[in-house]
Amino acid sequence: MKDFVIKNGKKLRCGFTTGTCATAAAAAAVMMIFTGKTVESVAVTLPEGEILFIDIVNPSFNVEGTRCYVKKDSGDDPDITDGILVCADVRLDDTGKINIEGGSGVGRVTQKGLDQPVGEAAINSVPRKMISENIEKICRQYKYYGGITVIISVPDGEKIAKKTFNPNLGIIGGISIIGTTGIVEPMSEKALIDSLKLEMNVIKEKGYDKLIAFPGNYAEKFLGEQLGIRGENRLKFSNYLGDVLDFAVELKFREILIVGHIGKMVKVAGGMMNTHSHNGDFRMEMLSCYAALYGANSDIIYEILSCLTTEQALNILERENIHYKVIGKLSEKAEYYINKRLDNKIKAKLIIYSNNHGILNKQTKTEV
């Protein structure tokens, strides 16, 4: 396992997932059944074949079997689950297979479109496979061919889950046991993008063919207060518009409405599908370019280039009475890049707004 990653010039420590915690706790509990001794540390094989040694907390024997806990270490990732305890209760049975169940503090799936079927514990497929494969390895070592029941629980999991996105996804009663690699990479874009796809899948399974996508909280507020748009088919995509467009095609949405502040959408008009500032910032250059196209002189161009915000630049464009022309051209270019990413397979509509001017692209073909 790699111990560190470099993000934005900073050295950040990696951690391990709830799926790895559950696997380690279960493997240690199985070891204790076969050896009759408490286990303080256990080796876990991750999905890509890496070996990770995990410390065990409060190993114990009981009438039915064994119990072990693992404390989650998220590394330098700002994770709400960092430091939680994941518990595995293990007992032998006569089923001839490994049965993995969710106990208290582990969520229960209530919506279609998630990794597990409705009614199942929110222990995702990769962690289930990790648990099974690591236990099977131990069973072979001790020549045991009977059944095993593993119950994964999380103390305070129900309370912690209220601070996660689980309630919005239709996972109730606790957190999810997740992880695709077993490793938590700090500030992982992949984890964020995976969660967007999961949320979109839930929206599709609810029967929605139209997706309403917006970057963040301000756009969400604008949607509700200014456009009266609410509902379960709304998606906050942060900076990852391109990935959301790809998923919309993959999941066969019929239509997508994108609502965004001019500060984000001017980047899209330049072909940027990940609008995070670390990918670049040419907002004033774009606005200046189109201002020049519609007659702005060098003094006005310099004034726009000196602006700190797009709201300030819009005030200048409005003063010169070219704001609708500039925004119309920007909207046209943004729609071009959006449809190009969609390969024209989905009907796309775009609303560009500003806090001070409301909807800006009124002169385009876009309609609410």
C-alpha positions in Angstrom: 0.0 0.0 0.0 1.3 3.5 -0.8 1.5 5.5 2.4 1.4 8.9 0.9 0.2 10.8 -2.2 1.1 14.3 -3.4 -1.9 16.6 -3.9 -1.4 20.3 -4.9 2.2 20.1 -3.8 1.4 18.6 -0.3 2.4 15.2 1.0 -0.8 13.6 2.3 -1.1 10.3 4.2 -3.4 7.5 2.8 -5.8 5.6 5.0 -8.1 2.6 4.6 -11.8 2.2 3.9 -14.7 0.9 5.9 -14.6 -2.2 3.7 -11.0 -2.8 4.8 -12.0 -2.3 8.4 -14.8 -4.8 8.1 -12.6 -7.3 6.4 -9.8 -7.0 9.0 -12.3 -7.3 11.9 -13.9 -10.4 10.3 -10.6 -12.1 9.4 -9.3 -11.6 13.0 -12.5 -12.9 14.5 -12.3 -16.0 12.3 -8.6 -16.5 13.3 -9.6 -16.4 16.9 -12.2 -19.1 16.5 -9.7 -21.5 15.0 -6.7 -20.6 17.3 -8.5 -20.0 20.5 -6.3 -17.0 21.0 -6.9 -13.3 20.8 -5.5 -11.5 17.7 -3.8 -8.1 18.0 -3.1 -7.6 14.3 -4.2 -9.2 11.0 -2.9 -9.2 7.4 -5.6 -8.3 4.9 -5.3 -8.9 1.1 -6.7 -5.9 -0.8 -8.5 -6.2 -4.2 -5.3 -5.4 -6.1 -3.3 -8.0 -4.2 -1.5 -5.7 -1.8 -1.1 -6.9 1.8 -2.1 -4.5 4.6 -1.6 -5.1 8.3 -4.4 -3.8 10.5 -4.5 -3.4 14.3 -7.4 -5.1 16.1 -9.3 -3.4 18.9 -11.0 -5.2 21.9 -10.9 -8.8 20.6 -13.2 -11.0 22.6 -14.8 -14.5 22.9 -18.5 -15.0 23.6 -21.0 -17.9 23.8 -21.7 -17.9 20.0 -18.2 -17.0 18.7 -15.9 -14.1 18.5 -16.0 -10.3 18.2 -13.3 -7.9 16.9 -13.2 -4.2 16.2 -11.1 -2.1 13.9 -10.7 1.7 14.2 -10.9 3.4 10.8 -8.0 5.5 9.8 -8.8 7.8 6.9 -5.3 9.2 6.7 -5.3 12.9 5.8 -8.7 12.6 4.1 -11.4 14.9 5.7 -13.7 12.0 6.2 -16.7 11.9 8.6 -16.0 8.2 9.3 -12.4 8.8 10.4 -11.9 7.2 13.8 -15.1 5.2 13.9 -15.1 1.6 15.1 -16.2 -1.2 12.7 -17.2 -4.4 14.4 -17.4 -8.0 13.2 -19.2 -10.8 15.1 -18.4 -14.2 13.7 -19.8 -17.6 14.4 -19.6 -21.0 12.7 -22.7 -22.6 11.2 -23.7 -25.5 9.0 -24.7 -23.6 5.8 -21.5 -24.5 4.0 -20.9 -20.9 2.9 -19.9 -17.5 4.1 -22.9 -15.3 5.1 -22.3 -11.6 5.5 -25.0 -9.6 7.2 -25.4 -6.0 8.5 -26.0 -5.3 12.1 -26.7 -2.1 14.0 -25.2 1.1 12.5 -24.9 -0.4 9.0 -27.4 1.1 6.6 -30.2 -0.7 4.9 -30.9 -0.2 1.1 -34.4 1.2 0.4 -34.0 2.4 -3.2 -33.2 0.7 -6.5 -30.0 1.7 -8.4 -27.5 1.2 -5.5 -24.8 -1.4 -5.3 -27.0 -3.8 -3.3 -30.6 -4.8 -3.8 -33.4 -3.2 -1.9 -33.7 -4.7 1.7 -30.0 -5.7 1.9 -27.4 -4.2 4.2 -25.4 -1.4 2.6 -22.2 -3.5 2.5 -21.0 -3.0 -1.1 -19.9 -5.8 -3.5 -16.2 -5.2 -3.3 -16.1 -5.3 0.6 -18.3 -8.4 0.5 -15.8 -10.0 -1.9 -12.8 -8.9 0.3 -14.4 -10.3 3.4 -15.2 -13.6 1.7 -11.8 -14.1 0.1 -9.9 -13.3 3.2 -12.0 -15.6 5.3 -11.8 -18.4 2.7 -8.0 -18.1 2.8 -8.0 -18.6 6.6 -10.5 -21.5 6.4 -8.3 -23.3 3.9 -5.3 -22.8 6.2 -7.2 -24.5 9.0 -8.9 -27.0 6.8 -12.4 -25.8 7.7 -15.1 -26.3 5.1 -18.3 -25.5 7.0 -20.3 -22.3 7.0 -19.5 -19.0 8.7 -21.8 -16.1 9.6 -20.3 -12.6 9.7 -22.3 -9.7 11.2 -20.8 -6.2 10.5 -21.9 -3.4 12.8 -20.8 0.1 13.5 -21.4 1.7 17.0 -23.0 5.1 16.5 -23.3 4.3 12.8 -26.9 5.6 12.6 -25.9 8.9 14.2 -22.9 9.3 11.9 -25.0 8.4 8.8 -27.1 11.5 9.3 -24.0 13.6 8.4 -23.4 11.6 5.2 -25.3 11.5 1.9 -26.9 8.1 2.7 -30.3 9.5 3.6 -30.5 11.2 0.2 -29.6 7.9 -1.6 -32.2 5.9 0.2 -29.9 4.1 2.7 -31.3 4.3 6.2 -30.3 3.3 9.6 -26.5 3.6 9.3 -23.4 4.1 7.2 -22.3 2.1 4.2 -19.4 -0.3 4.1 -17.6 0.7 1.0 -14.4 0.9 -1.0 -13.2 -0.3 -4.3 -9.4 -0.5 -3.7 -9.5 -0.8 0.1 -7.4 2.4 0.3 -8.5 5.9 1.1 -6.6 8.4 -1.0 -6.8 12.0 0.4 -8.9 14.4 -1.7 -9.7 11.5 -4.1 -11.6 12.8 -7.1 -12.5 9.3 -8.1 -14.5 8.9 -4.8 -16.4 12.1 -5.6 -17.1 11.1 -9.2 -18.2 7.6 -8.2 -20.7 9.1 -5.7 -22.1 11.3 -8.5 -22.7 8.3 -10.7 -24.3 6.4 -7.8 -26.7 9.3 -7.1 -27.6 9.6 -10.8 -28.3 5.9 -10.9 -30.7 6.3 -8.0 -32.4 9.2 -9.8 -32.8 7.1 -12.9 -34.2 4.1 -11.0 -36.8 6.4 -9.4 -38.2 6.8 -12.9 -36.8 10.2 -13.9 -35.7 10.7 -17.5 -34.8 14.3 -17.0 -31.8 15.4 -14.9 -31.4 18.8 -13.4 -27.7 19.5 -12.7 -26.1 22.4 -11.0 -22.6 23.1 -9.5 -23.3 24.0 -5.9 -25.3 25.5 -3.1 -25.8 29.0 -4.7 -27.2 27.4 -7.9 -29.4 25.1 -5.8 -30.8 28.2 -4.0 -31.3 29.9 -7.3 -33.2 26.9 -8.7 -35.6 26.8 -5.8 -36.1 30.5 -5.1 -36.0 32.0 -8.6 -37.1 29.1 -10.8 -39.3 27.1 -8.4 -37.5 23.9 -9.4 -37.4 21.3 -6.7 -37.5 17.6 -6.7 -35.6 14.3 -6.4 -34.0 14.6 -9.9 -31.6 17.4 -9.0 -27.9 16.7 -8.9 -25.1 18.9 -7.4 -22.1 18.2 -9.6 -19.5 20.5 -8.0 -16.8 20.8 -10.7 -17.4 17.6 -12.5 -19.7 18.5 -15.4 -17.9 16.4 -17.9 -18.2 13.2 -15.9 -21.9 13.9 -15.2 -22.6 14.4 -19.0 -20.8 11.0 -19.6 -22.9 9.3 -17.0 -26.1 10.9 -18.3 -25.4 9.2 -21.7 -24.4 5.9 -20.1 -27.6 5.8 -17.9 -29.8 6.9 -20.9 -31.3 10.0 -19.5 -33.6 11.7 -22.1 -32.8 15.3 -21.1 -30.5 17.3 -18.9 -31.0 20.9 -17.7 -27.8 22.6 -16.5 -28.1 25.6 -14.3 -24.9 27.5 -13.4 -23.5 30.8 -12.3 -21.7 32.8 -15.0 -18.4 32.2 -13.1 -18.6 28.5 -13.8 -20.3 28.6 -17.2 -17.8 30.9 -18.7 -15.2 28.1 -18.2 -17.5 25.6 -19.9 -17.8 28.1 -22.8 -14.0 27.7 -23.1 -14.3 23.9 -23.3 -13.4 23.2 -19.6 -15.4 20.2 -18.3 -13.8 20.2 -14.9 -14.1 23.7 -13.6 -11.9 23.5 -10.6 -9.5 26.4 -10.3 -6.5 24.1 -10.4 -7.3 23.3 -14.0 -7.1 27.0 -15.0 -8.9 30.3 -14.8 -9.5 32.2 -18.0 -12.9 33.8 -17.1 -11.8 37.4 -17.7 -9.9 36.5 -20.8 -13.1 34.9 -22.3 -15.3 37.8 -21.3 -12.7 40.3 -22.7 -12.4 38.4 -26.0 -16.2 38.5 -26.6 -16.4 42.1 -25.4 -13.9 43.0 -28.1 -15.8 41.0 -30.6 -18.8 43.3 -30.0 -16.9 46.6 -30.1 -15.3 47.1 -26.7 -12.1 49.3 -26.9 -8.8 48.6 -25.2 -9.7 50.6 -22.1 -12.8 48.5 -21.5 -10.9 45.3 -22.2 -8.3 46.3 -19.6 -11.0 47.2 -17.2 -12.6 43.7 -17.6 -9.2 42.0 -17.2 -8.7 43.8 -14.0 -11.9 42.5 -12.5 -11.8 40.0 -9.7 -15.3 38.5 -10.2 -17.5 37.8 -13.2 -20.2 39.9 -11.4 -17.9 42.9 -11.7 -17.2 42.2 -15.3 -21.0 41.9 -16.0 -21.5 45.4 -14.6 -19.0 46.7 -17.2 -20.6 44.8 -20.0 -24.1 46.1 -19.0 -22.8 49.6 -18.8 -21.5 49.3 -22.4 -24.8 47.7 -23.4 -23.2 44.6 -24.8 -23.9 42.1 -22.0 -26.7 40.2 -23.8 -24.5 39.8 -26.9 -21.5 38.6 -24.9 -23.6 36.2 -22.8 -25.4 35.0 -25.9 -22.1 34.1 -27.5 -20.8 32.5 -24.3 -24.0 30.5 -23.9 -23.8 29.3 -27.6 -20.2 28.1 -27.0 -21.1 26.4 -23.7 -24.0 24.6 -25.3 -21.7 23.6 -28.2 -19.2 21.9 -25.8 -21.9 20.3 -23.7 -23.6 18.8 -26.8 -20.2 17.7 -28.1 -19.5 15.9 -24.8 -23.0 14.3 -25.0 -22.3 13.3 -28.6 -25.8 14.9 -29.2 -27.4 11.8 -27.7 -29.3 13.7 -25.0 -31.3 16.9 -25.2 -29.5 19.5 -23.2 -30.7 22.9 -22.0 -28.6 25.5 -20.3 -29.5 28.4 -17.9 -26.7 30.9 -17.0 -27.4 33.3 -14.2 -25.7 35.8 -12.0 -26.6 36.9 -8.5 -27.2 40.5 -9.5 -28.7 40.1 -12.9 -30.7 36.9 -12.7 -31.0 34.7 -15.8 -28.5 36.0 -18.4 -29.0 33.9 -21.5 -32.5 35.1 -22.3 -31.7 35.8 -25.9 -30.6 32.2 -26.7 -32.7 29.3 -27.7 -32.5 27.9 -24.2 -35.8 27.7 -22.4 -36.6 26.7 -18.8 
